[in-house]
Amino acid sequence: MLGDEHAIVQAVCLHHGPYEVVITPDLGGYLDLATLYRTLVKELAAGADRDRLSVMVKDGDWVFGSTLVDNALTAIGLTAGQLPTRLFSVRRSSRTLGRSCPSP
């Protein structure tokens, strides 16, 4: 919800349940969108080369977060056919995919 002097962001965390953040000029408020923004930029850049098939490989915990990225990509004008192809890993280890892959 957006007002003249505030914004209210409501969401549901899969681990902690529903939450709400009120952002105002006086009281502040904080939303950490760094990971989402970084992912959006990486996926947009990967898809810029239309002569190659780019596949984004992500840990399984990004399954639901990818919906947010898709919504952001369509908000800036991409169509469903232009959204990146993603492959999600499902592993029993607690190590992240990025830490478990060998360096090039």
C-alpha positions as a Markdown table, in Angstrom:
| # | Residue | x | y | z |
|---|---|---|---|---|
| 1 | Met | 0.0 | 0.0 | 0.0 |
| 2 | Leu | 1.4 | 3.4 | -0.9 |
| 3 | Gly | 0.4 | 6.7 | 0.7 |
| 4 | Asp | 1.7 | 10.3 | 0.3 |
| 5 | Glu | 4.1 | 9.9 | 3.1 |
| 6 | His | 4.6 | 6.2 | 3.6 |
| 7 | Ala | 4.7 | 2.8 | 2.0 |
| 8 | Ile | 3.5 | -0.5 | 3.6 |
| 9 | Val | 5.1 | -3.7 | 2.3 |
| 10 | Gln | 3.5 | -6.9 | 3.3 |
| 11 | Ala | 5.0 | -10.3 | 2.5 |
| 12 | Val | 5.2 | -13.9 | 3.8 |
| 13 | Cys | 8.5 | -15.5 | 4.8 |
| 14 | Leu | 8.5 | -19.2 | 4.3 |
| 15 | His | 10.4 | -19.6 | 7.5 |
| 16 | His | 8.9 | -16.9 | 9.8 |
| 17 | Gly | 5.4 | -16.3 | 8.4 |
| 18 | Pro | 3.7 | -13.0 | 7.5 |
| 19 | Tyr | 5.4 | -9.7 | 8.1 |
| 20 | Glu | 4.9 | -6.0 | 7.4 |
| 21 | Val | 7.3 | -3.1 | 7.0 |
| 22 | Val | 6.2 | 0.5 | 7.1 |
| 23 | Ile | 8.6 | 2.9 | 5.4 |
| 24 | Thr | 8.2 | 6.6 | 6.2 |
| 25 | Pro | 10.5 | 9.7 | 5.9 |
| 26 | Asp | 10.5 | 10.1 | 9.7 |
| 27 | Leu | 10.7 | 6.6 | 11.0 |
| 28 | Gly | 12.6 | 5.0 | 8.2 |
| 29 | Gly | 12.1 | 1.3 | 7.6 |
| 30 | Tyr | 14.3 | -1.1 | 5.8 |
| 31 | Leu | 14.0 | -3.6 | 3.1 |
| 32 | Asp | 17.0 | -5.6 | 2.0 |
| 33 | Leu | 16.6 | -5.9 | -1.8 |
| 34 | Ala | 20.3 | -6.3 | -2.6 |
| 35 | Thr | 20.2 | -10.0 | -3.4 |
| 36 | Leu | 17.0 | -9.6 | -5.5 |
| 37 | Tyr | 18.5 | -6.6 | -7.4 |
| 38 | Arg | 21.8 | -8.4 | -7.9 |
| 39 | Thr | 20.0 | -11.4 | -9.3 |
| 40 | Leu | 17.8 | -9.3 | -11.5 |
| 41 | Val | 20.9 | -7.6 | -13.0 |
| 42 | Lys | 22.7 | -10.9 | -13.6 |
| 43 | Glu | 19.8 | -12.5 | -15.3 |
| 44 | Leu | 19.1 | -9.5 | -17.4 |
| 45 | Ala | 22.7 | -9.4 | -18.5 |
| 46 | Ala | 22.8 | -13.1 | -19.2 |
| 47 | Gly | 19.8 | -12.9 | -21.4 |
| 48 | Ala | 21.1 | -9.9 | -23.4 |
| 49 | Asp | 23.0 | -12.1 | -25.8 |
| 50 | Arg | 20.1 | -13.6 | -27.9 |
| 51 | Asp | 22.4 | -15.7 | -30.0 |
| 52 | Arg | 23.2 | -18.0 | -27.0 |
| 53 | Leu | 21.0 | -20.0 | -24.6 |
| 54 | Ser | 21.8 | -18.8 | -21.1 |
| 55 | Val | 20.7 | -21.1 | -18.3 |
| 56 | Met | 20.7 | -19.9 | -14.7 |
| 57 | Val | 21.7 | -22.6 | -12.2 |
| 58 | Lys | 20.4 | -22.0 | -8.7 |
| 59 | Asp | 20.1 | -23.8 | -5.4 |
| 60 | Gly | 16.6 | -25.1 | -4.7 |
| 61 | Asp | 16.0 | -22.4 | -2.1 |
| 62 | Trp | 15.6 | -19.9 | -5.0 |
| 63 | Val | 12.6 | -21.6 | -6.4 |
| 64 | Phe | 10.2 | -19.1 | -4.8 |
| 65 | Gly | 12.5 | -16.1 | -5.1 |
| 66 | Ser | 12.7 | -16.6 | -8.8 |
| 67 | Thr | 9.0 | -15.6 | -9.1 |
| 68 | Leu | 10.0 | -12.2 | -7.7 |
| 69 | Val | 12.7 | -11.9 | -10.3 |
| 70 | Asp | 10.3 | -13.0 | -13.1 |
| 71 | Asn | 7.8 | -10.3 | -11.9 |
| 72 | Ala | 10.6 | -7.7 | -12.0 |
| 73 | Leu | 11.8 | -8.8 | -15.4 |
| 74 | Thr | 8.2 | -8.6 | -16.9 |
| 75 | Ala | 7.7 | -5.2 | -15.2 |
| 76 | Ile | 10.6 | -3.8 | -17.2 |
| 77 | Gly | 9.1 | -5.2 | -20.4 |
| 78 | Leu | 10.4 | -8.7 | -21.0 |
| 79 | Thr | 7.8 | -11.2 | -22.2 |
| 80 | Ala | 7.4 | -14.8 | -20.9 |
| 81 | Gly | 9.4 | -16.1 | -23.8 |
| 82 | Gln | 12.3 | -13.8 | -22.9 |
| 83 | Leu | 12.6 | -14.9 | -19.3 |
| 84 | Pro | 15.7 | -16.9 | -18.4 |
| 85 | Thr | 15.8 | -20.6 | -18.3 |
| 86 | Arg | 16.6 | -21.9 | -14.8 |
| 87 | Leu | 17.9 | -25.2 | -13.5 |
| 88 | Phe | 17.4 | -25.7 | -9.8 |
| 89 | Ser | 19.6 | -28.1 | -7.8 |
| 90 | Val | 18.3 | -30.3 | -5.0 |
| 91 | Arg | 21.0 | -31.6 | -2.7 |
| 92 | Arg | 21.1 | -33.0 | 0.8 |
| 93 | Ser | 24.2 | -30.9 | 1.7 |
| 94 | Ser | 23.9 | -27.6 | 3.5 |
| 95 | Arg | 26.7 | -26.1 | 1.2 |
| 96 | Thr | 25.5 | -23.6 | -1.3 |
| 97 | Leu | 25.9 | -24.3 | -5.0 |
| 98 | Gly | 28.3 | -21.5 | -5.5 |
| 99 | Arg | 30.6 | -22.8 | -2.8 |
| 100 | Ser | 30.5 | -26.3 | -4.0 |
| 101 | Cys | 31.4 | -25.7 | -7.6 |
| 102 | Pro | 35.1 | -25.7 | -8.6 |
| 103 | Ser | 36.6 | -22.4 | -9.7 |
| 104 | Pro | 37.1 | -22.1 | -13.5 |
